[in-house]
Amino acid sequence: MATEHFDVLIAGAGLSGIGVACHLTKKCPDKSFAILEARDAIGGTWDLFRYPGIRSDSDMFTLGYRFKPWTSDKGIADGGDIRQYIRDAATENKVDEKIRFKHKVKNADWNSREKLWTVTSDVDGETRTYTAKYLVGCTGYYDYD
């Protein structure tokens, strides 16, 4: 498979990764980007952990996005509500279309001469290669295997 090039690669489709992607869409609409997500869903921590009673330990009025204020009366939100908030932000800003699911980043190498990142990911046992001018790591580095 051929190497794909983007201006920006974002590792992780959780709260931070989706936030970065939304800001890129609004402030740098001419920049190409993709989000590499190891799992098969948006939400990061809030999708991964679903045990009873999971909730934020910070208020969502502060933790949430400035471009999408938290409107619930519950400042300390349940995990499911946060997960839906992240999904809604991704859909509203059309960044959900930029996510490459099941792309577990395996390696990222910086080439100083070319000023370029080369990123490899594993997709169901197949290696995919990407290059980008910028790499943003928005992942908790969980081992999902």
Contacts in CASP RR format, 6 or more apart in sequence:
PFRMAT RR
TARGET T0000
AUTHOR 0000-0000-0000
METHOD contacts of the structure
MODEL  1
MATEHFDVLIAGAGLSGIGVACHLTKKCPDKSFAILEARDAIGGTWDLFR
YPGIRSDSDMFTLGYRFKPWTSDKGIADGGDIRQYIRDAATENKVDEKIR
FKHKVKNADWNSREKLWTVTSDVDGETRTYTAKYLVGCTGYYDYD
1 126 0 8 1.000
1 128 0 8 1.000
1 129 0 8 1.000
3 118 0 8 1.000
3 129 0 8 1.000
3 130 0 8 1.000
3 131 0 8 1.000
4 34 0 8 1.000
4 128 0 8 1.000
4 129 0 8 1.000
4 130 0 8 1.000
4 131 0 8 1.000
5 32 0 8 1.000
5 130 0 8 1.000
5 131 0 8 1.000
5 132 0 8 1.000
6 32 0 8 1.000
6 33 0 8 1.000
6 34 0 8 1.000
6 130 0 8 1.000
6 131 0 8 1.000
6 132 0 8 1.000
7 28 0 8 1.000
7 31 0 8 1.000
7 32 0 8 1.000
7 33 0 8 1.000
7 132 0 8 1.000
7 133 0 8 1.000
7 134 0 8 1.000
8 24 0 8 1.000
8 31 0 8 1.000
8 32 0 8 1.000
8 33 0 8 1.000
8 132 0 8 1.000
8 133 0 8 1.000
8 134 0 8 1.000
8 135 0 8 1.000
8 136 0 8 1.000
9 33 0 8 1.000
9 34 0 8 1.000
9 35 0 8 1.000
9 36 0 8 1.000
9 117 0 8 1.000
9 119 0 8 1.000
9 130 0 8 1.000
9 132 0 8 1.000
9 134 0 8 1.000
9 135 0 8 1.000
9 136 0 8 1.000
10 17 0 8 1.000
10 20 0 8 1.000
10 21 0 8 1.000
10 33 0 8 1.000
10 34 0 8 1.000
10 35 0 8 1.000
10 36 0 8 1.000
10 136 0 8 1.000
10 137 0 8 1.000
10 138 0 8 1.000
11 35 0 8 1.000
11 36 0 8 1.000
11 105 0 8 1.000
11 108 0 8 1.000
11 119 0 8 1.000
11 135 0 8 1.000
11 136 0 8 1.000
11 137 0 8 1.000
11 138 0 8 1.000
11 139 0 8 1.000
12 35 0 8 1.000
12 36 0 8 1.000
12 37 0 8 1.000
12 38 0 8 1.000
12 44 0 8 1.000
12 137 0 8 1.000
12 138 0 8 1.000
12 139 0 8 1.000
13 35 0 8 1.000
13 37 0 8 1.000
13 39 0 8 1.000
13 41 0 8 1.000
13 42 0 8 1.000
13 43 0 8 1.000
13 44 0 8 1.000
13 90 0 8 1.000
13 99 0 8 1.000
13 101 0 8 1.000
14 37 0 8 1.000
14 42 0 8 1.000
14 43 0 8 1.000
14 44 0 8 1.000
14 45 0 8 1.000
14 46 0 8 1.000
14 47 0 8 1.000
14 86 0 8 1.000
14 138 0 8 1.000
15 43 0 8 1.000
15 44 0 8 1.000
15 45 0 8 1.000
15 46 0 8 1.000
15 63 0 8 1.000
15 64 0 8 1.000
15 82 0 8 1.000
15 86 0 8 1.000
16 138 0 8 1.000
17 35 0 8 1.000
17 136 0 8 1.000
17 137 0 8 1.000
17 138 0 8 1.000
18 35 0 8 1.000
18 42 0 8 1.000
18 43 0 8 1.000
18 86 0 8 1.000
18 89 0 8 1.000
18 90 0 8 1.000
18 95 0 8 1.000
19 65 0 8 1.000
19 89 0 8 1.000
20 136 0 8 1.000
20 138 0 8 1.000
21 33 0 8 1.000
21 35 0 8 1.000
21 90 0 8 1.000
21 93 0 8 1.000
21 95 0 8 1.000
21 98 0 8 1.000
22 65 0 8 1.000
22 67 0 8 1.000
22 68 0 8 1.000
22 89 0 8 1.000
22 90 0 8 1.000
22 93 0 8 1.000
22 95 0 8 1.000
23 67 0 8 1.000
24 31 0 8 1.000
24 33 0 8 1.000
25 93 0 8 1.000
25 94 0 8 1.000
25 95 0 8 1.000
26 67 0 8 1.000
26 93 0 8 1.000
33 98 0 8 1.000
34 98 0 8 1.000
34 99 0 8 1.000
34 100 0 8 1.000
34 130 0 8 1.000
35 95 0 8 1.000
35 98 0 8 1.000
35 99 0 8 1.000
35 100 0 8 1.000
36 100 0 8 1.000
36 103 0 8 1.000
36 105 0 8 1.000
36 119 0 8 1.000
36 121 0 8 1.000
36 130 0 8 1.000
37 99 0 8 1.000
37 100 0 8 1.000
37 101 0 8 1.000
37 102 0 8 1.000
37 103 0 8 1.000
38 102 0 8 1.000
38 103 0 8 1.000
38 104 0 8 1.000
38 105 0 8 1.000
38 139 0 8 1.000
38 144 0 8 1.000
39 47 0 8 1.000
39 48 0 8 1.000
39 101 0 8 1.000
39 102 0 8 1.000
39 144 0 8 1.000
40 101 0 8 1.000
40 102 0 8 1.000
41 47 0 8 1.000
41 101 0 8 1.000
42 83 0 8 1.000
42 86 0 8 1.000
42 87 0 8 1.000
42 90 0 8 1.000
42 96 0 8 1.000
42 99 0 8 1.000
43 83 0 8 1.000
43 86 0 8 1.000
43 87 0 8 1.000
44 86 0 8 1.000
45 140 0 8 1.000
46 79 0 8 1.000
46 80 0 8 1.000
46 82 0 8 1.000
46 83 0 8 1.000
46 86 0 8 1.000
47 83 0 8 1.000
48 142 0 8 1.000
48 144 0 8 1.000
49 79 0 8 1.000
50 79 0 8 1.000
50 80 0 8 1.000
53 78 0 8 1.000
53 79 0 8 1.000
54 78 0 8 1.000
54 79 0 8 1.000
54 80 0 8 1.000
55 76 0 8 1.000
55 77 0 8 1.000
55 78 0 8 1.000
55 79 0 8 1.000
56 63 0 8 1.000
56 75 0 8 1.000
56 76 0 8 1.000
56 77 0 8 1.000
56 79 0 8 1.000
56 82 0 8 1.000
57 76 0 8 1.000
58 76 0 8 1.000
59 75 0 8 1.000
59 76 0 8 1.000
60 70 0 8 1.000
60 72 0 8 1.000
60 74 0 8 1.000
60 75 0 8 1.000
60 76 0 8 1.000
60 77 0 8 1.000
60 82 0 8 1.000
60 85 0 8 1.000
61 69 0 8 1.000
61 70 0 8 1.000
61 75 0 8 1.000
63 70 0 8 1.000
64 70 0 8 1.000
64 85 0 8 1.000
65 89 0 8 1.000
67 89 0 8 1.000
68 85 0 8 1.000
68 88 0 8 1.000
68 89 0 8 1.000
68 92 0 8 1.000
70 77 0 8 1.000
70 85 0 8 1.000
72 81 0 8 1.000
74 81 0 8 1.000
77 85 0 8 1.000
87 96 0 8 1.000
89 95 0 8 1.000
90 96 0 8 1.000
90 99 0 8 1.000
100 121 0 8 1.000
100 123 0 8 1.000
102 123 0 8 1.000
102 124 0 8 1.000
103 121 0 8 1.000
103 122 0 8 1.000
103 123 0 8 1.000
103 128 0 8 1.000
104 121 0 8 1.000
104 122 0 8 1.000
104 123 0 8 1.000
104 144 0 8 1.000
105 119 0 8 1.000
105 120 0 8 1.000
105 121 0 8 1.000
105 139 0 8 1.000
106 120 0 8 1.000
106 121 0 8 1.000
106 122 0 8 1.000
106 127 0 8 1.000
107 119 0 8 1.000
107 120 0 8 1.000
108 117 0 8 1.000
108 118 0 8 1.000
108 119 0 8 1.000
108 120 0 8 1.000
108 135 0 8 1.000
109 117 0 8 1.000
109 118 0 8 1.000
109 119 0 8 1.000
110 116 0 8 1.000
110 117 0 8 1.000
111 117 0 8 1.000
111 118 0 8 1.000
115 133 0 8 1.000
116 131 0 8 1.000
116 132 0 8 1.000
116 133 0 8 1.000
117 131 0 8 1.000
117 132 0 8 1.000
117 133 0 8 1.000
117 134 0 8 1.000
117 135 0 8 1.000
118 129 0 8 1.000
118 130 0 8 1.000
118 131 0 8 1.000
119 129 0 8 1.000
119 130 0 8 1.000
119 131 0 8 1.000
119 132 0 8 1.000
119 135 0 8 1.000
120 127 0 8 1.000
120 128 0 8 1.000
120 129 0 8 1.000
120 130 0 8 1.000
121 127 0 8 1.000
121 128 0 8 1.000
121 130 0 8 1.000
122 128 0 8 1.000
END
